[in-house]
Amino acid sequence: MVMSLDALKCKCTQGSSKTPCEDGICEVGTDGSCLALNHEVSGVHYACTISTMKDGECTEKRTKSNQKIKVCSCRGQDYCNYVRFPMSQEQRSIVDSEVDDDDTTSGSEAIVMSSSLLIGAFVLRWL
């Protein structure tokens, strides 16, 4: 990823074809926004968007499985989505841990992985 001086940098836990996430960082033009998506089951996720959400705007959406996601946008500074909406310590430890055996996945990891797929689909629809 080539960083641009006139771009907004955001923390990301997932990306899309329009706003790829590399090494936890995504980048959008100054007309884009950083997003924090708070999923009622899997917690906080981060992404970039090229949509025109206003700085500080929050909205609630529902997944296809009727789980609530609160989506908040910011654009005031680089990484504002992580500064304003940090992950809980418990979620950070789940995200940072690696599973040694690919065949064994704990319940919380399975929830995070499946919810990440749902949120990824949501982000793609949002864009």
BAZA-761705 format. One record per atom (N, C-alpha, C): residue in three letters; atom name; x negated, y, z. Coordinates in nm, 3 decimals. Each point is the difference from the previous one (the first is absolute). Layout:
BEGIN
  type  atom     east    north       up
   Ala    CA        X        Y        Z
...
// end
This chain:
BEGIN
  type  atom     east    north       up
   Met     N   -0.085   -0.118    0.000
   Met    CA    0.085    0.118    0.000
   Met     C   -0.089    0.123    0.000
   Val     N    0.025    0.092   -0.088
   Val    CA   -0.073    0.125   -0.007
   Val     C    0.081    0.106    0.073
   Met     N   -0.058    0.059    0.103
   Met    CA    0.070    0.101    0.078
   Met     C   -0.008    0.134   -0.070
   Ser     N    0.110    0.071    0.000
   Ser    CA    0.006    0.131   -0.063
   Ser     C    0.004    0.108    0.107
   Leu     N   -0.063    0.114   -0.028
   Leu    CA   -0.003    0.108    0.097
   Leu     C    0.136    0.067    0.017
   Asp     N    0.084   -0.003   -0.102
   Asp    CA    0.131    0.064    0.008
   Asp     C    0.111   -0.100    0.028
   Ala     N   -0.032   -0.107    0.071
   Ala    CA    0.097   -0.104    0.029
   Ala     C    0.022   -0.011    0.151
   Leu     N    0.113   -0.055    0.035
   Leu    CA    0.034   -0.029    0.138
   Leu     C   -0.036   -0.145    0.028
   Lys     N   -0.079   -0.024    0.103
   Lys    CA   -0.039   -0.136    0.037
   Lys     C    0.088   -0.046    0.115
   Cys     N    0.044   -0.125   -0.008
   Cys    CA    0.091   -0.055    0.100
   Cys     C   -0.050   -0.136    0.046
   Lys     N    0.035   -0.037    0.122
   Lys    CA   -0.024   -0.136    0.045
   Lys     C    0.104   -0.086   -0.071
   Cys     N   -0.041   -0.122   -0.038
   Cys    CA    0.097   -0.091   -0.061
   Cys     C   -0.023   -0.141    0.050
   Thr     N    0.109   -0.072    0.013
   Thr    CA   -0.006   -0.143    0.028
   Thr     C    0.048   -0.078   -0.121
   Gln     N    0.052    0.072   -0.098
   Gln    CA    0.040   -0.060   -0.127
   Gln     C    0.013    0.108   -0.105
   Gly     N   -0.008   -0.043   -0.123
   Gly    CA    0.006    0.096   -0.109
   Gly     C    0.096   -0.047   -0.107
   Ser     N    0.000    0.072   -0.109
   Ser    CA    0.082   -0.036   -0.115
   Ser     C   -0.084    0.024   -0.125
   Ser     N    0.057   -0.030   -0.115
   Ser    CA   -0.075    0.023   -0.123
   Ser     C   -0.025    0.150   -0.022
   Lys     N    0.088    0.084    0.049
   Lys    CA   -0.017    0.145   -0.017
   Lys     C   -0.093    0.059    0.105
   Thr     N   -0.004   -0.059    0.119
   Thr    CA   -0.084    0.050    0.108
   Thr     C   -0.071   -0.118    0.067
   Pro     N   -0.108   -0.048   -0.060
   Pro    CA   -0.069   -0.116    0.056
   Pro     C   -0.062    0.030    0.136
   Cys     N   -0.007   -0.103    0.082
   Cys    CA   -0.060    0.008    0.134
   Cys     C   -0.131   -0.077   -0.004
   Glu     N   -0.110    0.070    0.024
   Glu    CA   -0.131   -0.065    0.001
   Glu     C   -0.072    0.034    0.129
   Asp     N   -0.040   -0.103    0.073
   Asp    CA   -0.071    0.018    0.127
   Asp     C    0.078    0.088    0.096
   Gly     N    0.132   -0.012    0.000
   Gly    CA    0.084    0.074    0.094
   Gly     C    0.022    0.145   -0.035
   Ile     N   -0.037    0.040   -0.123
   Ile    CA    0.015    0.139   -0.042
   Ile     C    0.071    0.005   -0.135
   Cys     N    0.100    0.088   -0.011
   Cys    CA    0.062    0.028   -0.129
   Cys     C   -0.008    0.151   -0.021
   Glu     N    0.020    0.040   -0.122
   Glu    CA   -0.017    0.140   -0.036
   Glu     C    0.110    0.042   -0.097
   Val     N    0.056    0.118    0.024
   Val    CA    0.101    0.056   -0.090
   Val     C   -0.034    0.145   -0.028
   Gly     N    0.055    0.052   -0.107
   Gly    CA   -0.019    0.141   -0.030
   Gly     C    0.063    0.086    0.108
   Thr     N   -0.026    0.127   -0.007
   Thr    CA    0.050    0.090    0.103
   Thr     C    0.152    0.010    0.002
   Asp     N    0.067   -0.052   -0.102
   Asp    CA    0.146   -0.004    0.000
   Asp     C    0.054   -0.129    0.060
   Gly     N   -0.087   -0.093    0.039
   Gly    CA    0.040   -0.125    0.062
   Gly     C    0.007    0.012    0.151
   Ser     N    0.026   -0.114    0.066
   Ser    CA    0.012   -0.002    0.145
   Ser     C   -0.059   -0.128    0.057
   Cys     N   -0.038    0.007    0.126
   Cys    CA   -0.035   -0.119    0.077
   Cys     C    0.128   -0.048    0.067
   Leu     N    0.017   -0.131    0.008
   Leu    CA    0.118   -0.057    0.064
   Leu     C   -0.039   -0.085    0.120
   Ala     N    0.085    0.004    0.101
   Ala    CA   -0.005   -0.096    0.110
   Ala     C    0.135   -0.069   -0.001
   Leu     N   -0.001   -0.132   -0.008
   Leu    CA    0.123   -0.077   -0.004
   Leu     C    0.007   -0.081    0.128
   Asn     N    0.098    0.028    0.085
   Asn    CA    0.013   -0.071    0.126
   Asn     C    0.110   -0.104   -0.014
   His     N   -0.042   -0.124   -0.015
   His    CA    0.091   -0.113   -0.020
   His     C    0.041   -0.051    0.138
   Glu     N    0.129   -0.025    0.020
   Glu    CA    0.048   -0.038    0.132
   Glu     C   -0.056   -0.133    0.049
   Val     N   -0.051   -0.084   -0.087
   Val    CA   -0.057   -0.128    0.042
   Val     C   -0.152    0.002   -0.001
   Ser     N   -0.059    0.044   -0.109
   Ser    CA   -0.146   -0.012   -0.015
   Ser     C   -0.077    0.125    0.037
   Gly     N    0.067    0.108    0.033
   Gly    CA   -0.070    0.120    0.045
   Gly     C   -0.036    0.095   -0.113
   Val     N   -0.107    0.076    0.023
   Val    CA   -0.036    0.110   -0.088
   Val     C   -0.088   -0.049   -0.116
   His     N    0.032    0.047   -0.119
   His    CA   -0.079   -0.024   -0.121
   His     C   -0.023    0.136   -0.065
   Tyr     N   -0.103    0.008   -0.086
   Tyr    CA   -0.038    0.127   -0.060
   Tyr     C   -0.012   -0.013   -0.151
   Ala     N    0.030    0.109   -0.070
   Ala    CA   -0.008    0.000   -0.146
   Ala     C   -0.008    0.143   -0.051
   Cys     N   -0.026    0.012   -0.129
   Cys    CA    0.005    0.128   -0.071
   Cys     C    0.122   -0.001   -0.090
   Thr     N    0.050    0.117   -0.032
   Thr    CA    0.109    0.008   -0.095
   Thr     C   -0.017    0.123   -0.089
   Ile     N    0.048   -0.011   -0.120
   Ile    CA   -0.001    0.116   -0.089
   Ile     C    0.138    0.064   -0.005
   Ser     N    0.090   -0.045    0.089
   Ser    CA    0.133    0.060    0.006
   Ser     C   -0.009    0.137    0.066
   Thr     N    0.108    0.072   -0.005
   Thr    CA   -0.002    0.138    0.048
   Thr     C    0.060    0.015    0.140
   Met     N   -0.032   -0.090    0.090
   Met    CA    0.046    0.016    0.138
   Met     C   -0.071    0.120    0.061
   Lys     N    0.071    0.074    0.084
   Lys    CA   -0.057    0.118    0.064
   Lys     C   -0.088   -0.040    0.117
   Asp     N   -0.092    0.087    0.036
   Asp    CA   -0.086   -0.023    0.116
   Asp     C    0.088   -0.010    0.125
   Gly     N   -0.015   -0.108    0.075
   Gly    CA    0.076   -0.021    0.122
   Gly     C    0.137   -0.061   -0.020
   Glu     N    0.040   -0.026   -0.123
   Glu    CA    0.131   -0.059   -0.028
   Glu     C    0.001   -0.147    0.039
   Cys     N    0.107   -0.042    0.067
   Cys    CA    0.019   -0.141    0.036
   Cys     C    0.138   -0.045   -0.045
   Thr     N    0.010   -0.124   -0.040
   Thr    CA    0.127   -0.057   -0.041
   Thr     C    0.002   -0.146    0.041
   Glu     N    0.118   -0.056    0.016
   Glu    CA    0.012   -0.141    0.034
   Glu     C    0.057   -0.075   -0.119
   Lys     N   -0.058   -0.116   -0.026
   Lys    CA    0.044   -0.088   -0.108
   Lys     C    0.025   -0.138    0.059
   Arg     N    0.063   -0.085   -0.077
   Arg    CA    0.023   -0.139    0.038
   Arg     C   -0.061   -0.091   -0.106
   Thr     N   -0.063   -0.109    0.047
   Thr    CA   -0.053   -0.099   -0.093
   Thr     C    0.116   -0.085   -0.050
   Lys     N   -0.028   -0.086   -0.096
   Lys    CA    0.103   -0.091   -0.049
   Lys     C    0.051   -0.092    0.110
   Ser     N   -0.087   -0.029    0.099
   Ser    CA    0.041   -0.085    0.112
   Ser     C    0.058    0.083    0.114
   Asn     N    0.034    0.126   -0.028
   Asn    CA    0.067    0.092    0.092
   Asn     C   -0.086    0.042    0.119
   Gln     N   -0.131   -0.006   -0.015
   Gln    CA   -0.088    0.050    0.105
   Gln     C   -0.027    0.148   -0.025
   Lys     N   -0.006    0.075    0.109
   Lys    CA   -0.015    0.145   -0.010
   Lys     C   -0.147    0.039   -0.015
   Ile     N   -0.024    0.096   -0.091
   Ile    CA   -0.133    0.058   -0.018
   Ile     C    0.015    0.152    0.006
   Lys     N   -0.076    0.061    0.089
   Lys    CA   -0.004    0.146    0.005
   Lys     C   -0.120    0.044   -0.081
   Val     N    0.023    0.085   -0.099
   Val    CA   -0.105    0.047   -0.090
   Val     C   -0.023    0.148    0.026
   Cys     N   -0.124    0.034    0.035
   Cys    CA   -0.035    0.141    0.025
   Cys     C   -0.114    0.041   -0.093
   Ser     N    0.008    0.122   -0.047
   Ser    CA   -0.095    0.054   -0.095
   Ser     C   -0.079    0.114    0.063
   Cys     N   -0.124    0.013   -0.043
   Cys    CA   -0.079    0.117    0.040
   Cys     C   -0.097    0.032   -0.112
   Arg     N   -0.046    0.123   -0.001
   Arg    CA   -0.093    0.041   -0.104
   Arg     C   -0.090    0.113    0.046
   Gly     N    0.000    0.029    0.129
   Gly    CA   -0.074    0.114    0.052
   Gly     C   -0.151   -0.016    0.004
   Gln     N   -0.048   -0.124    0.014
   Gln    CA   -0.144   -0.024    0.008
   Gln     C   -0.028   -0.144   -0.039
   Asp     N   -0.124   -0.029   -0.034
   Asp    CA   -0.039   -0.137   -0.030
   Asp     C    0.030   -0.089    0.121
   Tyr     N    0.049   -0.120   -0.027
   Tyr    CA    0.030   -0.103    0.099
   Tyr     C    0.106    0.044    0.100
   Cys     N    0.085    0.095   -0.037
   Cys    CA    0.102    0.050    0.093
   Cys     C    0.098   -0.110    0.041
   Asn     N    0.022   -0.100   -0.087
   Asn    CA    0.094   -0.107    0.035
   Asn     C   -0.052   -0.082    0.118
   Tyr     N   -0.128   -0.022    0.008
   Tyr    CA   -0.056   -0.077    0.111
   Tyr     C   -0.011    0.086    0.125
   Val     N   -0.032    0.127   -0.017
   Val    CA   -0.012    0.091    0.114
   Val     C    0.136    0.019    0.068
   Arg     N    0.103    0.020   -0.079
   Arg    CA    0.135    0.024    0.055
   Arg     C    0.067   -0.126    0.050
   Phe     N   -0.025   -0.112   -0.064
   Phe    CA    0.071   -0.125    0.031
   Phe     C   -0.099   -0.114    0.016
   Pro     N   -0.079   -0.001    0.108
   Pro    CA   -0.100   -0.106    0.017
   Pro     C    0.065   -0.136    0.028
   Met     N   -0.072   -0.106   -0.037
   Met    CA    0.046   -0.136    0.031
   Met     C   -0.011   -0.023    0.150
   Ser     N    0.085   -0.087    0.053
   Ser    CA   -0.013   -0.041    0.139
   Ser     C   -0.126   -0.086    0.013
   Gln     N   -0.053   -0.011    0.120
   Gln    CA   -0.119   -0.082    0.023
   Gln     C    0.027   -0.145   -0.039
   Glu     N    0.119   -0.051    0.032
   Glu    CA    0.035   -0.139   -0.034
   Glu     C   -0.002   -0.021   -0.150
   Gln     N    0.057    0.093   -0.076
   Gln    CA    0.003   -0.016   -0.145
   Gln     C   -0.140    0.011   -0.058
   Arg     N   -0.083    0.091    0.054
   Arg    CA   -0.138    0.012   -0.049
   Arg     C   -0.074   -0.131    0.016
   Ser     N    0.021   -0.068    0.113
   Ser    CA   -0.072   -0.126    0.022
   Ser     C    0.048   -0.108   -0.096
   Ile     N    0.129    0.001   -0.035
   Ile    CA    0.051   -0.098   -0.097
   Ile     C   -0.058    0.027   -0.138
   Val     N    0.000    0.127   -0.041
   Val    CA   -0.050    0.037   -0.132
   Val     C   -0.149   -0.027   -0.010
   Asp     N   -0.076    0.030    0.106
   Asp    CA   -0.145   -0.015   -0.003
   Asp     C   -0.047   -0.144    0.012
   Ser     N    0.082   -0.089    0.057
   Ser    CA   -0.043   -0.138    0.018
   Ser     C    0.010   -0.077   -0.131
   Glu     N   -0.088   -0.097   -0.016
   Glu    CA    0.003   -0.086   -0.118
   Glu     C    0.033   -0.142    0.045
   Val     N    0.079   -0.068   -0.079
   Val    CA    0.035   -0.138    0.030
   Val     C   -0.109   -0.090   -0.055
   Asp     N   -0.059   -0.084    0.089
   Asp    CA   -0.107   -0.090   -0.043
   Asp     C    0.052   -0.111   -0.091
   Asp     N    0.116   -0.053    0.031
   Asp    CA    0.056   -0.110   -0.077
   Asp     C    0.118    0.054   -0.080
   Asp     N   -0.008   -0.006   -0.131
   Asp    CA    0.106    0.055   -0.084
   Asp     C    0.134   -0.071    0.019
   Asp     N   -0.002   -0.125    0.051
   Asp    CA    0.123   -0.075    0.017
   Asp     C    0.072    0.035    0.130
   Thr     N   -0.068    0.067    0.093
   Thr    CA    0.065    0.035    0.126
   Thr     C    0.024    0.149    0.006
   Thr     N    0.125    0.035    0.013
   Thr    CA    0.038    0.140    0.010
   Thr     C    0.094    0.014    0.119
   Ser     N   -0.033    0.089    0.093
   Ser    CA    0.085    0.020    0.117
   Ser     C    0.130    0.067   -0.044
   Gly     N    0.099   -0.006    0.088
   Gly    CA    0.129    0.061   -0.031
   Gly     C   -0.011    0.149   -0.027
   Ser     N   -0.079    0.071    0.082
   Ser    CA   -0.012    0.145   -0.020
   Ser     C   -0.073    0.031   -0.130
   Glu     N   -0.099   -0.080   -0.036
   Glu    CA   -0.071    0.022   -0.126
   Glu     C    0.093   -0.027   -0.118
   Ala     N    0.083   -0.102    0.011
   Ala    CA    0.094   -0.031   -0.107
   Ala     C    0.099    0.114   -0.018
   Ile     N    0.046    0.058    0.111
   Ile    CA    0.092    0.113   -0.007
   Ile     C   -0.067    0.118   -0.068
   Val     N   -0.124    0.029    0.041
   Val    CA   -0.071    0.113   -0.059
   Val     C   -0.021   -0.022   -0.149
   Met     N   -0.041   -0.122   -0.040
   Met    CA   -0.024   -0.027   -0.142
   Met     C    0.129    0.010   -0.081
   Ser     N    0.109   -0.061    0.049
   Ser    CA    0.124    0.005   -0.078
   Ser     C    0.058    0.141   -0.001
   Ser     N   -0.012    0.070    0.111
   Ser    CA    0.048    0.138    0.004
   Ser     C   -0.083    0.089   -0.090
   Ser     N   -0.131   -0.028   -0.009
   Ser    CA   -0.085    0.079   -0.089
   Ser     C    0.045   -0.016   -0.144
   Leu     N    0.040   -0.121   -0.038
   Leu    CA    0.050   -0.021   -0.135
   Leu     C    0.128    0.079   -0.023
   Leu     N    0.090   -0.001    0.099
   Leu    CA    0.123    0.076   -0.012
   Leu     C   -0.028    0.149   -0.009
   Ile     N   -0.091    0.048    0.084
   Ile    CA   -0.032    0.142   -0.001
   Ile     C   -0.070    0.037   -0.130
   Gly     N   -0.084   -0.091   -0.053
   Gly    CA   -0.064    0.024   -0.129
   Gly     C    0.103    0.018   -0.109
   Ala     N    0.102   -0.085    0.001
   Ala    CA    0.108    0.012   -0.098
   Ala     C    0.075    0.132    0.020
   Phe     N    0.019    0.038    0.126
   Phe    CA    0.066    0.127    0.030
   Phe     C   -0.081    0.117   -0.054
   Val     N   -0.131   -0.002    0.023
   Val    CA   -0.087    0.108   -0.048
   Val     C    0.007    0.010   -0.151
   Leu     N   -0.001   -0.114   -0.069
   Leu    CA    0.010    0.002   -0.146
   Leu     C    0.132    0.061   -0.046
   Arg     N    0.109   -0.033    0.070
   Arg    CA    0.130    0.059   -0.037
   Arg     C    0.002    0.148    0.032
   Trp     N   -0.067    0.041    0.109
   Trp    CA   -0.003    0.140    0.042
   Trp     C   -0.069    0.086   -0.104
   Leu     N   -0.106   -0.055   -0.061
   Leu    CA   -0.076    0.074   -0.100
   Leu     C    0.081    0.009   -0.125
// end
